[in-house]
Amino acid sequence: MISGGPLVVVGDALLDIEVEGRADRYSPDGHVPVVDVTARSFRPGGAGLAALLGVHDVAEVVLVTGLADDPAGERLRAALPSRVRLVPLPFAGSTVCKERVRAVGPCAGAGADGTPVPVTRLDFGDGRVSHDSVTADARTAIASACAVLVADYGRGAAAHPEIRALVEKQARRVPVVWDPHPRGPEPVRGAALVTPNRDEAERFVPDRPDFASRAKVLTDRWAARAVAITLGADGAVLYRRFQPSALHVPIPAERRAPAAADTCGAGDRFASAATVAMSEGAEPDNAVRHAVVSATEFVRRGAASAFATAQAASPESDRTHADVVARSVHW
């Protein structure tokens, strides 16, 4: 367990909505499946999921994030466990929601053993962390952290000038792990570990032939101590500053998840597990090995869907969902 201060997660909290149903026919308006909804569930997403995962490893988690005062924001707050202490950042706009539609049936595509397959995803909500001054509570939380995880989802928390200065200062004394986003800023200098995924690394460094060289380029570019590129079923590639070569960390064969397994949230689990390991003194090599195994186990146990609060489809749930959507979208 972490001692000497809380695990502090800084970033953009989202509301994730899972919609499941059956797709037995196509729409007459176009060749797209019609999904008859059978269930709907809600869970914290983004930095909210990273904080939720943290409570399974540590005694105290603080989530520094922006939250809107709307139905989706209320549902997001309610979905966070009581052991996550919320510290608000200045925020403008509506709660950002990501609604994932999955279905079974002949029009949904191939699914193993009746497992729902993704049909589409809808993103709505325009909220962002504003550049207004942060509270004394936010400054104290970051300064007291024994480790900081920055979960950037491109909604302004990681770009806030004061937050960046606080995190960069804290990086001189405790591990800072930065999970970047293509629409977000570069990590602060001195991060102990930066964890882009495969697609992000290819976008950040398009002119290199392999992930080992990309990890080295990013380590130098960001003045990070190490960069671990997560590669899904292929594990991760780690480069440590000033080392002669990169390290490939595969997933142990006996721990591999099924090929069709849901991987939603695996990157958050990887980053949170690595942060906890480094806060306990692990070197980046061992922290990444631990994170690869933790993310794989997370996927084997149902990934982020296992943390959702289910709600059977009904007229009442449809009205609740409609209110969440209506208050999160500016028409």
C-alpha positions in Angstrom: 0.0 0.0 0.0 1.1 3.6 -0.6 2.1 5.5 2.4 3.1 9.1 3.0 0.3 10.8 1.1 -2.5 10.0 -1.3 -2.4 8.8 -4.9 -3.5 11.9 -6.8 -5.2 11.5 -10.2 -5.3 14.7 -12.2 -7.3 14.9 -15.5 -10.5 14.9 -17.3 -13.4 12.8 -15.8 -16.0 11.6 -18.3 -19.3 9.7 -18.0 -19.2 6.4 -19.9 -22.5 5.0 -21.0 -22.9 1.4 -22.1 -25.9 0.5 -24.2 -26.6 -3.2 -25.0 -29.2 -4.7 -27.2 -30.2 -7.0 -30.1 -29.7 -6.2 -33.8 -32.0 -8.4 -35.8 -32.7 -6.0 -38.7 -31.3 -3.1 -40.7 -32.8 0.3 -40.9 -34.8 1.0 -44.1 -33.1 4.4 -44.2 -29.7 2.9 -44.7 -27.7 -0.3 -44.3 -27.2 0.2 -40.6 -28.3 -2.1 -37.8 -31.3 -1.2 -35.6 -30.5 -2.0 -32.0 -33.4 -2.8 -29.7 -32.0 -1.7 -26.3 -32.1 -4.3 -23.5 -29.9 -2.7 -20.9 -28.0 0.5 -20.2 -25.2 1.1 -17.7 -23.1 4.0 -16.4 -19.6 4.3 -15.0 -16.8 6.8 -14.5 -14.6 7.2 -17.5 -11.3 9.0 -18.3 -9.6 10.2 -15.1 -12.7 9.0 -13.2 -12.0 5.4 -14.2 -8.3 5.8 -13.3 -9.3 7.0 -9.8 -11.8 4.2 -9.4 -9.2 1.7 -10.3 -6.8 3.3 -7.8 -8.9 2.5 -4.8 -8.3 -1.2 -5.4 -4.6 -0.7 -4.8 -4.2 2.1 -2.3 -5.8 3.5 0.8 -6.4 7.0 -0.3 -7.2 8.5 -3.8 -7.8 12.1 -4.6 -9.3 13.0 -8.0 -8.5 16.5 -9.2 -10.9 17.2 -12.1 -13.6 19.5 -13.5 -17.2 18.5 -13.1 -20.3 20.1 -14.5 -23.5 20.7 -12.5 -25.8 18.8 -14.8 -27.6 15.4 -14.7 -24.6 13.6 -16.3 -22.3 15.3 -13.8 -24.5 14.1 -10.9 -24.5 10.6 -12.3 -20.7 10.7 -12.6 -20.3 11.9 -9.0 -22.6 9.1 -7.8 -20.7 6.5 -9.7 -17.4 7.3 -8.0 -16.7 5.3 -4.8 -16.7 7.1 -1.5 -13.0 6.5 -1.1 -12.3 8.8 -4.0 -12.0 12.4 -2.7 -13.1 14.9 -5.3 -11.2 18.2 -5.7 -12.8 20.4 -8.3 -11.1 22.4 -11.0 -12.7 25.4 -12.7 -15.0 24.0 -15.4 -17.2 25.4 -18.1 -19.8 23.6 -20.3 -21.6 20.3 -20.0 -20.3 16.9 -18.9 -18.5 15.0 -21.6 -20.2 11.6 -22.2 -19.1 8.6 -24.3 -21.9 6.3 -25.2 -20.9 2.9 -26.6 -23.5 0.8 -28.3 -22.9 -3.0 -28.4 -25.3 -5.7 -29.6 -25.8 -9.3 -30.4 -27.7 -10.6 -33.4 -27.3 -11.3 -37.1 -27.0 -7.6 -38.0 -24.4 -6.8 -35.3 -21.5 -8.7 -36.8 -19.6 -11.7 -35.5 -19.5 -12.2 -31.7 -18.0 -15.1 -29.9 -20.3 -17.1 -27.6 -23.1 -14.4 -27.7 -20.8 -11.7 -26.6 -22.1 -8.2 -27.7 -19.9 -6.5 -30.3 -19.4 -2.8 -30.8 -21.8 -1.2 -33.2 -21.0 2.5 -32.7 -20.0 5.2 -30.2 -21.6 8.5 -29.6 -19.6 11.4 -28.0 -21.4 14.4 -26.6 -20.9 17.2 -24.1 -18.7 20.3 -24.5 -17.2 20.7 -21.1 -13.6 21.9 -20.5 -11.4 22.8 -17.6 -11.0 26.6 -17.8 -7.9 28.6 -17.1 -9.3 30.3 -14.0 -7.2 29.9 -10.8 -7.3 26.6 -9.1 -8.4 26.3 -5.4 -6.1 26.0 -2.4 -7.5 22.5 -2.0 -6.2 21.5 -5.5 -2.8 23.0 -4.8 -2.5 21.2 -1.4 -3.7 17.8 -2.9 -1.0 17.8 -5.6 1.7 19.0 -3.2 0.8 16.2 -0.7 0.8 13.4 -3.3 3.1 10.4 -2.9 2.5 9.8 -6.7 0.6 11.7 -9.4 -1.2 10.1 -12.4 -2.1 12.6 -15.1 -5.0 11.1 -17.1 -5.3 13.5 -20.1 -8.4 13.2 -22.2 -8.0 16.4 -24.1 -10.4 18.5 -22.1 -8.1 21.0 -20.5 -7.0 19.7 -17.2 -3.5 18.8 -18.3 -3.1 22.1 -20.2 -4.0 24.3 -17.2 -0.9 26.4 -16.6 -1.1 26.3 -12.8 -1.8 22.6 -12.8 1.2 22.0 -15.1 3.5 24.0 -12.8 2.3 22.1 -9.7 2.8 18.7 -11.3 6.2 19.6 -12.7 7.3 20.7 -9.3 6.0 17.5 -7.7 7.8 15.4 -10.4 11.1 16.4 -8.7 10.2 14.5 -5.5 7.6 11.8 -6.4 6.8 9.6 -9.4 4.6 11.4 -12.0 3.0 9.1 -14.6 1.5 10.9 -17.6 -1.1 9.2 -19.8 -1.2 11.5 -22.9 -3.9 12.4 -25.4 -3.5 13.5 -29.1 -5.5 16.6 -28.4 -3.7 17.4 -25.1 -0.4 19.1 -24.3 3.0 17.5 -24.1 3.8 16.0 -20.7 5.6 18.2 -18.2 9.4 17.7 -18.0 10.7 15.2 -15.6 7.8 12.7 -15.7 8.9 9.4 -14.4 6.9 7.5 -17.0 4.8 8.5 -20.0 2.4 5.9 -21.4 1.1 6.6 -25.0 -0.7 3.8 -26.7 0.1 2.3 -30.1 -2.0 4.8 -32.2 -0.8 7.8 -30.2 2.9 6.8 -30.6 2.4 6.4 -34.4 0.8 9.8 -34.5 3.4 11.5 -32.3 6.3 10.0 -34.3 5.1 9.0 -37.8 8.5 8.8 -39.4 10.1 5.9 -37.4 9.8 2.3 -38.4 9.4 0.6 -35.0 8.1 1.3 -31.5 11.5 1.0 -29.8 12.8 4.0 -31.8 9.6 5.9 -31.2 9.9 5.4 -27.5 13.4 6.8 -27.6 12.4 9.8 -29.6 9.5 10.6 -27.3 11.7 10.2 -24.2 14.1 12.8 -25.5 11.4 15.1 -26.9 9.5 15.1 -23.6 12.5 15.1 -21.3 10.9 12.1 -19.5 12.7 9.5 -17.5 11.0 6.7 -19.4 8.3 6.1 -22.0 6.3 2.9 -22.3 4.2 2.5 -25.4 1.3 0.1 -24.8 0.7 -2.3 -27.6 -2.5 -4.2 -26.6 -2.1 -7.9 -27.0 1.6 -7.3 -27.8 2.4 -6.0 -24.3 4.5 -2.8 -24.1 7.8 -1.3 -25.3 9.8 0.6 -22.6 12.7 3.0 -23.2 14.5 4.5 -20.2 16.5 7.7 -20.7 20.2 7.1 -21.5 19.8 3.4 -21.9 21.3 1.7 -25.0 18.2 0.0 -26.1 14.4 -0.4 -25.5 12.8 -3.3 -23.6 9.9 -5.3 -25.0 7.6 -6.5 -22.2 5.2 -9.2 -23.5 2.1 -10.5 -22.0 2.8 -13.9 -20.3 1.2 -16.6 -22.4 -0.8 -18.1 -19.5 -2.4 -14.7 -18.8 -3.5 -13.8 -22.3 -7.1 -12.7 -22.7 -9.3 -14.1 -25.5 -8.9 -12.3 -28.8 -12.4 -10.9 -28.8 -12.2 -9.6 -25.2 -13.4 -6.1 -24.5 -10.3 -3.9 -23.8 -12.1 -0.6 -22.9 -10.1 1.0 -20.0 -7.0 -1.2 -20.3 -4.8 1.9 -20.8 -6.2 3.5 -17.6 -5.5 0.2 -15.7 -1.9 0.1 -17.1 -1.2 3.7 -16.1 -2.7 3.4 -12.6 -0.9 0.1 -11.9 2.4 1.5 -13.1 1.9 4.6 -10.9 1.2 2.6 -7.8 4.2 0.3 -8.4 6.6 3.3 -8.9 5.3 5.0 -5.8 6.3 1.8 -3.9 9.8 2.1 -5.2 9.7 -0.1 -8.4 12.0 0.8 -11.2 10.3 1.5 -14.6 11.2 -2.0 -15.9 9.4 -3.8 -13.0 6.6 -1.2 -12.9 5.8 -1.8 -16.6 5.9 -5.6 -16.2 3.5 -5.2 -13.3 1.3 -2.9 -15.4 1.2 -5.3 -18.3 0.0 -8.1 -16.1 -2.5 -5.9 -14.3 -4.0 -4.6 -17.6 -4.3 -8.1 -18.9 -6.1 -9.3 -15.8 -8.4 -6.3 -16.0 -9.4 -7.3 -19.5 -9.8 -10.9 -18.5 -12.3 -9.8 -15.8 -14.5 -7.8 -18.2 -12.5 -4.6 -18.5 -14.3 -1.3 -17.7 -17.7 -2.9 -18.1 -17.2 -4.8 -14.9 -17.4 -1.4 -13.0 -20.6 -0.2 -14.5 -23.9 0.3 -12.7 -26.5 -1.6 -14.8 -30.0 -0.4 -15.5 -32.5 -2.5 -17.3 -34.2 -0.8 -20.3 -37.6 0.7 -19.3 -39.6 3.9 -19.9 -38.2 5.4 -16.7 -34.5 4.6 -17.6 -35.2 6.0 -21.1 -36.4 9.2 -19.6 -33.4 9.4 -17.3 -31.0 8.8 -20.2 -32.8 11.3 -22.4 -32.4 13.9 -19.6 -28.6 13.2 -19.4 -28.2 13.5 -23.2 -30.4 16.6 -23.5 -28.6 18.5 -20.7 -25.1 17.5 -22.2 -25.8 18.6 -25.7 -26.1 22.2 -26.9 -28.5 22.2 -29.8 
